[in-house]
Amino acid sequence: MCKSNDLLVAIMHEPFRDIKAEQAQAIQSAIEGAIDAEVCAATSSTDPFRLPSFRGRANHGEGTLKLWCEDTYTVEWLKKTVSKMTSPLPHTRLVVKRQADIPRKVKATMIIPRFSKDENLSMLQTRFAGQNPWYNVRTWSLYHIPEPDESGRVRIVLGIPEADVAELKKRDRRVSYKCGSVYVNFPEEEGKGSEAPKPNPDVAAQPKIPTSTAPEAAPDNRMDVVPEGGQQPSGAAPDATHQKRTDGVSMTATCKEVRTPIETKSRSIDWWQQGAGEVDQTKELEDSLLHSDGSPDRSTSTP
């Protein structure tokens, strides 16, 4: 007998990487196209047939596409159908697993000083990944980024896999950034994210570098924001990191046009592809994320 939790499934990349909203929509569209193809085949036959049955609605969350299957037949049909799809992300494949098996991510915050108006989120993650090869930064999710303050400082909310959390703590929560370090703060260690750990007394102090006496220019708090829909500002050079990518998922119905999938929204942002302006920047969201897992409750999939 199938347990109810086994019917709550999620389509995800393997190895795990977050599925973007537009990728989830393309996958859902492909699934609906596969159902339509079977409907077309059944209309020209008198043989008994069975189609998959789902409850509620598809939900993009935690970097996956979540569905609620009616029975084990639907689960097996979905696994078989998804296995024929080409993953939209190179070097991965699409799989169906229980929602309970979605890799857990731990909420964390990080204060970034002097966030440049010319540095979009793709550049920021690339910088973190290149300067910190001991972490798997590409698996981190960005839940929230506000506008920077007057000094250009910005406090972001992240979702970090448990394996990297352990490695971060081994390294005193330190993340190399430009010519120095920034530090990750976890909710259970409130107040430690804005300051570096106390230096080891056995390590010799670094010589002080004289600072310039020239007056500091007034900070420019504008950010390189990509407008809604991923369009570049007028006159801007096209940026490949902001192009929507829905190719790679191809299962079109044989007798009718595939319907537009249900519009979904996720708090988990694929920051390789999104601009800062597309991330919810409300203080209320940040506060709620710091007291939740930053994603819809995985225990239910009701509409």
Secondary structure, 3 states (H helix, E strand, C coil): CCCHHHHEEEEEEECCCCCCHHHHHHHHHHHHHHHHHHHHHHHCCCCCCCCCCEEEEEEEECCEEEEEECCHHHHHHHHHHHHCCCCCCCCCEEEEEEHHHCCCEEEEEEEECCCCCCCCHHHHHHHHHHHCCCCCHHHCEEEECCCCCCCCCEEEEEEEEHHHHHHHHHCCCEEEECCEEEEEECHHHCCCCCCCCCCCCCCCCCCCCCCCCCCCCCCCCCCCCCCCCCCCCCCCCCCHHHCCCCCCCCCCCCCCCCCCCCCCCCCCECCCCCCHHHCCCCHHHHHHHCCCCCCCCCCCCCC
